[in-house]
Amino acid sequence: MKRIAIIGGGVSGLSAAYALQKHVYRAAEIDYVLFEAGPHFGGVIHSERVNDFLIEAGPDSFLTEKPWAAELCRELGLGDQLIASSDAERRTYIFVNGRLVPLPEGLMFMVPTDLAATFLSPLFSWPTKLRMIREWFYRPSLDVPESTVAEFVERHYGREMVERVADPLVVGVYGGGADELSASSVLARFVEIEVRQGSLGRAMVASRKLQSLSAEQGFAGQPRAAVPTRSLFTSLKGGMQTMTDAMLAQIPESARRMNTPVAAVTPESGKWLVASRGRTEEFDAVIIATPAYTAAELLRNDVPQLSSELEAIRYSSSVTVALAYDEKTLASLPAGFGFLVPRTENKRILACTFVHNKFPNRAPSDSALLRCFLGGSRDEEILQSPDAEIVATVRRELEEILGFTTEPSFVKIYKWRKAMAQYGVGHKTRVELVRKAISSMPGLSLAGNAYNGIGIPDCVRSGSEAAAKILVDLAIVQPRAQFAR
């Protein structure tokens, strides 16, 4: 019987445990233990009901185009619980010069694919609009060094595009600014287009035309009416925690250790020693599914070079504030999914989601539910502020942006310290070094949002792949075998 330790009970750790449990069902000779330092499993995924409102403390959905989370949900019997975002309402605003301006139609991140809509938009000045035309003649760049997102966007569209679109978008997703994050890690598809084709706009317009032609002709002979359309985001009727709870239900109670922080992981004579709460246990393999800085601490004494690379991955913190409002406020809100606030506007709110519009059944039909996001790499100190001060800041800035002073029926605050990995310049090289080191260490694997993607689907894939490596290392499955999900 091979013993495996999984350290970290967030989405990645749960996915790893579930992947191993499926092999237990197939009579594999393995035994595993899932260690979680905190009082509950699921990491940043936490859904809470307040009266008739459904509130997400952490992520409220995942990208539909990344299949791993939805596939997992279907496998867990949650296929009928998957819901699509209300994309008919999918309008996003940018708060610029004291007013909300909608992102123009056809803007794919910062790439305009509908030039008419972009030229009519008040979001951009005429110099920026002229840059958009000039960008169509941008030539392939083979020798450009690794760039930040800001540098990449600026050389195509200018500084205004960075400040008004690229920066607030990446802050809203990653918590870090465009001048801090690596374009090759965050905008890999666009970087590849730049190298091969040059103009981002020309390439994306050609891609949209091809997709439109495919839709007209149908897929595999289907008539156009049968061609499926996909929403941008997917969630679950009962909240995102439904997924983590379903995974946890597959893991035996005897394998769960909550409130059990691990102090050290030590390789010794082909085994791995895991020290927790004054007790040291021997395992044949270890999956570390914690933030990179925690993994670095666990491996510091015995694998210092790997620890050093992991420690160099930075993290940002965030605060989420959910506010419920009455029918009067609901009627005063603009249609859409919410708004983003550029750094130049000097607000502490980074973004706000109109939850009642984004997904069905998140709020009563006569009520509004807003989620505001604060913090990020530029405002870590917000986590030190008292809750009353945070609420006062949010209410004041909502009044300045949306123009209402209504008292919310309730407010919920959630603080996430060092929860989001930051993919800075050099991140891809660092991850390659980490992967190379891990590949030469049988019985050790890493999982989490610090490596190849920060979203829920990426974490699900990360956990499954970490389990797959361990199963090969322990000769439970053959190398190169497909790891069934």
VENKA-V602620 format. One record per residue. N is the residue number from 1. RES is the residue in one small letter. PSI is psi as a letter, one per 30 degrees, with the letter a starting at -180 (* if undefined). OMEGA is omega in degrees with one decimal (* if undefined). Layout:
<<N,RES,PSI,OMEGA> <N,RES,PSI,OMEGA>>
This chain:
<<1,m,k,179.2> <2,k,k,-179.9> <3,r,k,-178.1> <4,i,k,174.5> <5,a,k,173.0> <6,i,j,-175.8> <7,i,j,-177.5> <8,g,j,-175.6> <9,g,g,172.9> <10,g,a,-177.5> <11,v,e,-177.8> <12,s,e,179.3> <13,g,e,177.1> <14,l,e,178.7> <15,s,e,176.8> <16,a,e,-179.9> <17,a,e,179.3> <18,y,e,178.2> <19,a,e,177.4> <20,l,e,-178.4> <21,q,e,178.2> <22,k,e,176.6> <23,h,f,172.7> <24,v,e,177.2> <25,y,f,179.5> <26,r,g,175.5> <27,a,g,174.3> <28,a,k,-177.7> <29,e,i,178.4> <30,i,l,175.9> <31,d,k,-176.4> <32,y,l,177.3> <33,v,k,179.3> <34,l,j,-179.5> <35,f,k,175.5> <36,e,k,-176.2> <37,a,f,-173.8> <38,g,a,-175.2> <39,p,f,177.3> <40,h,l,176.7> <41,f,l,177.3> <42,g,f,178.0> <43,g,b,-175.9> <44,v,f,177.8> <45,i,j,-179.9> <46,h,j,178.9> <47,s,k,-175.7> <48,e,k,175.8> <49,r,k,173.9> <50,v,j,-172.7> <51,n,b,-179.3> <52,d,g,179.7> <53,f,k,173.6> <54,l,j,-174.2> <55,i,k,173.4> <56,e,k,178.1> <57,a,e,179.6> <58,g,b,-179.2> <59,p,k,-179.9> <60,d,f,-175.0> <61,s,a,172.3> <62,f,l,-179.8> <63,l,k,-177.4> <64,t,e,-174.7> <65,e,f,175.2> <66,k,j,-163.9> <67,p,f,-164.9> <68,w,e,-179.8> <69,a,e,179.9> <70,a,e,177.6> <71,e,e,178.0> <72,l,e,-179.9> <73,c,e,178.8> <74,r,e,179.3> <75,e,e,179.7> <76,l,g,-179.8> <77,g,g,-177.6> <78,l,g,-177.7> <79,g,e,-178.6> <80,d,f,178.4> <81,q,f,-179.0> <82,l,k,179.0> <83,i,k,-179.3> <84,a,l,174.2> <85,s,l,-177.4> <86,s,i,-168.8> <87,d,f,173.5> <88,a,f,179.0> <89,e,g,-170.3> <90,r,i,171.9> <91,r,k,179.4> <92,t,k,-178.2> <93,y,l,170.6> <94,i,k,178.8> <95,f,j,-175.0> <96,v,k,177.1> <97,n,h,173.6> <98,g,g,177.6> <99,r,l,178.9> <100,l,k,179.1> <101,v,k,-178.6> <102,p,k,169.9> <103,l,k,-177.6> <104,p,l,176.8> <105,e,k,174.4> <106,g,g,178.1> <107,l,j,-179.5> <108,m,j,-166.6> <109,f,c,177.6> <110,m,g,-175.3> <111,v,j,178.4> <112,p,k,175.5> <113,t,f,174.0> <114,d,j,-173.0> <115,l,e,179.6> <116,a,e,179.7> <117,a,e,-179.4> <118,t,e,-178.5> <119,f,f,178.7> <120,l,f,-176.5> <121,s,k,175.4> <122,p,g,-177.3> <123,l,e,-174.6> <124,f,k,174.6> <125,s,l,-179.7> <126,w,e,175.9> <127,p,e,178.5> <128,t,e,178.5> <129,k,e,176.5> <130,l,e,175.5> <131,r,e,178.9> <132,m,e,177.0> <133,i,e,-179.2> <134,r,e,-177.8> <135,e,f,179.3> <136,w,f,-179.3> <137,f,g,178.6> <138,y,k,-175.9> <139,r,l,177.8> <140,p,k,-178.3> <141,s,j,-174.5> <142,l,f,-171.6> <143,d,g,179.8> <144,v,k,178.3> <145,p,l,179.4> <146,e,k,-173.7> <147,s,l,166.7> <148,t,l,176.1> <149,v,e,-178.9> <150,a,e,179.8> <151,e,e,-179.0> <152,f,e,-178.0> <153,v,e,-176.9> <154,e,e,-178.7> <155,r,f,175.5> <156,h,e,-169.7> <157,y,f,177.8> <158,g,l,-172.9> <159,r,e,-178.1> <160,e,e,177.9> <161,m,e,176.6> <162,v,e,-172.3> <163,e,e,-173.4> <164,r,f,-175.9> <165,v,d,-171.8> <166,a,e,-177.1> <167,d,e,178.8> <168,p,e,178.7> <169,l,e,-178.4> <170,v,e,174.8> <171,v,e,180.0> <172,g,f,-178.7> <173,v,e,-171.8> <174,y,f,-175.8> <175,g,f,179.0> <176,g,l,-175.7> <177,g,l,180.0> <178,a,f,179.0> <179,d,g,-179.7> <180,e,f,-171.4> <181,l,l,-177.3> <182,s,k,178.0> <183,a,e,-177.5> <184,s,f,177.2> <185,s,e,-174.4> <186,v,e,-176.8> <187,l,h,-173.1> <188,a,e,-178.8> <189,r,e,-179.2> <190,f,e,178.1> <191,v,e,177.5> <192,e,e,177.4> <193,i,e,179.8> <194,e,e,-178.6> <195,v,e,-172.6> <196,r,e,-171.9> <197,q,f,-179.7> <198,g,d,-175.0> <199,s,k,176.3> <200,l,e,-178.3> <201,g,e,-179.5> <202,r,e,-178.4> <203,a,e,-177.0> <204,m,e,176.2> <205,v,e,177.7> <206,a,e,179.3> <207,s,e,179.1> <208,r,e,178.6> <209,k,e,179.0> <210,l,e,178.0> <211,q,e,179.2> <212,s,e,178.3> <213,l,e,178.5> <214,s,e,180.0> <215,a,e,179.0> <216,e,e,-176.5> <217,q,f,-176.7> <218,g,l,178.3> <219,f,k,177.3> <220,a,h,175.1> <221,g,g,179.2> <222,q,k,171.8> <223,p,l,-175.2> <224,r,e,-176.9> <225,a,f,-177.6> <226,a,f,-178.7> <227,v,k,-176.7> <228,p,k,172.3> <229,t,k,-176.1> <230,r,k,174.4> <231,s,l,179.7> <232,l,e,-176.1> <233,f,l,175.0> <234,t,k,175.2> <235,s,a,178.1> <236,l,k,-175.6> <237,k,e,-177.0> <238,g,g,-179.6> <239,g,l,-176.4> <240,m,f,-179.2> <241,q,f,176.6> <242,t,e,-178.8> <243,m,e,-178.7> <244,t,e,176.6> <245,d,e,179.9> <246,a,e,175.5> <247,m,e,-178.3> <248,l,e,-179.7> <249,a,f,178.7> <250,q,f,-175.0> <251,i,k,-177.6> <252,p,k,177.9> <253,e,e,-177.3> <254,s,f,-179.1> <255,a,f,-176.1> <256,r,k,174.8> <257,r,j,179.8> <258,m,l,-178.5> <259,n,h,-177.3> <260,t,i,178.8> <261,p,k,177.1> <262,v,k,-175.8> <263,a,e,-177.2> <264,a,l,174.2> <265,v,k,-172.3> <266,t,k,174.0> <267,p,k,-179.7> <268,e,j,175.1> <269,s,h,177.4> <270,g,g,178.1> <271,k,l,176.4> <272,w,k,178.8> <273,l,k,-179.3> <274,v,j,-178.6> <275,a,k,178.2> <276,s,k,176.3> <277,r,h,176.1> <278,g,g,-178.1> <279,r,k,177.7> <280,t,k,-179.9> <281,e,l,-179.5> <282,e,k,178.1> <283,f,l,176.0> <284,d,f,-178.9> <285,a,l,-179.5> <286,v,k,170.5> <287,i,j,179.3> <288,i,j,-176.3> <289,a,h,179.6> <290,t,l,169.3> <291,p,l,-175.0> <292,a,e,-178.6> <293,y,e,175.9> <294,t,e,176.3> <295,a,e,178.9> <296,a,e,180.0> <297,e,e,-179.3> <298,l,e,-174.7> <299,l,g,-170.4> <300,r,e,-172.3> <301,n,e,-171.3> <302,d,f,177.3> <303,v,i,-170.1> <304,p,e,-178.0> <305,q,e,176.0> <306,l,e,179.3> <307,s,e,-179.2> <308,s,e,178.7> <309,e,e,-179.8> <310,l,e,-178.1> <311,e,f,-177.9> <312,a,f,178.1> <313,i,j,-177.1> <314,r,l,178.9> <315,y,l,173.5> <316,s,l,179.4> <317,s,l,179.8> <318,s,l,173.6> <319,v,k,176.3> <320,t,k,-179.8> <321,v,j,177.7> <322,a,k,-179.2> <323,l,k,177.6> <324,a,k,-177.3> <325,y,l,-176.0> <326,d,a,-175.6> <327,e,e,-179.9> <328,k,e,178.1> <329,t,e,178.2> <330,l,e,-178.1> <331,a,f,-176.8> <332,s,f,-176.3> <333,l,k,175.9> <334,p,l,175.4> <335,a,k,177.0> <336,g,a,-177.6> <337,f,f,-179.8> <338,g,a,-175.9> <339,f,l,175.3> <340,l,l,-177.8> <341,v,j,177.0> <342,p,l,-179.8> <343,r,e,-176.9> <344,t,f,-179.8> <345,e,f,174.7> <346,n,h,173.5> <347,k,l,176.0> <348,r,f,172.0> <349,i,k,178.1> <350,l,e,-177.2> <351,a,l,176.9> <352,c,k,177.8> <353,t,k,171.7> <354,f,i,-171.6> <355,v,e,-177.7> <356,h,f,177.4> <357,n,e,-171.5> <358,k,e,-179.9> <359,f,k,177.9> <360,p,l,170.9> <361,n,g,174.2> <362,r,f,-179.3> <363,a,l,174.2> <364,p,l,-175.1> <365,s,f,-179.2> <366,d,g,-176.6> <367,s,l,176.2> <368,a,k,174.9> <369,l,j,-179.4> <370,l,k,172.5> <371,r,j,179.4> <372,c,k,-177.2> <373,f,k,179.7> <374,l,l,177.0> <375,g,b,-175.1> <376,g,l,-173.8> <377,s,f,-178.3> <378,r,f,-176.0> <379,d,h,179.5> <380,e,f,-175.3> <381,e,f,179.4> <382,i,f,-179.7> <383,l,f,179.8> <384,q,f,-176.3> <385,s,k,174.5> <386,p,l,-179.3> <387,d,e,-178.8> <388,a,e,179.1> <389,e,e,178.0> <390,i,e,179.8> <391,v,e,179.6> <392,a,e,178.7> <393,t,e,-178.8> <394,v,e,-178.6> <395,r,e,179.0> <396,r,e,-177.2> <397,e,e,173.6> <398,l,e,176.8> <399,e,e,-179.4> <400,e,e,-175.7> <401,i,e,-173.9> <402,l,f,172.3> <403,g,g,177.4> <404,f,l,-178.1> <405,t,g,-176.2> <406,t,k,175.0> <407,e,k,177.3> <408,p,k,178.8> <409,s,f,170.1> <410,f,l,177.5> <411,v,k,175.5> <412,k,k,-178.5> <413,i,k,177.6> <414,y,k,-179.0> <415,k,k,-178.8> <416,w,j,-176.4> <417,r,k,176.7> <418,k,h,-175.3> <419,a,f,-172.4> <420,m,j,178.1> <421,a,k,-180.0> <422,q,j,-177.8> <423,y,i,-179.0> <424,g,l,177.5> <425,v,k,-176.6> <426,g,g,-176.0> <427,h,e,-178.0> <428,k,e,177.9> <429,t,e,179.6> <430,r,e,179.5> <431,v,e,176.7> <432,e,e,177.1> <433,l,e,178.7> <434,v,e,-179.5> <435,r,e,179.2> <436,k,e,178.9> <437,a,e,-179.1> <438,i,e,-178.0> <439,s,f,179.6> <440,s,g,-178.8> <441,m,i,179.8> <442,p,k,177.1> <443,g,g,178.1> <444,l,k,177.8> <445,s,l,-179.7> <446,l,k,176.9> <447,a,l,177.0> <448,g,a,-176.3> <449,n,g,-176.1> <450,a,f,-166.8> <451,y,d,-172.1> <452,n,h,177.7> <453,g,k,-174.7> <454,i,f,-175.0> <455,g,l,179.2> <456,i,e,177.6> <457,p,e,178.8> <458,d,e,179.4> <459,c,e,176.1> <460,v,e,179.3> <461,r,e,-179.4> <462,s,e,179.0> <463,g,e,179.8> <464,s,e,-179.3> <465,e,e,176.0> <466,a,e,176.9> <467,a,e,-179.5> <468,a,e,178.4> <469,k,e,-178.5> <470,i,e,179.4> <471,l,e,175.1> <472,v,e,-179.9> <473,d,e,-177.4> <474,l,g,178.3> <475,a,g,173.8> <476,i,e,172.4> <477,v,l,-178.6> <478,q,k,175.4> <479,p,k,178.7> <480,r,f,178.3> <481,a,k,178.0> <482,q,k,178.8> <483,f,j,-175.8> <484,a,k,176.6> <485,r,*,*>>
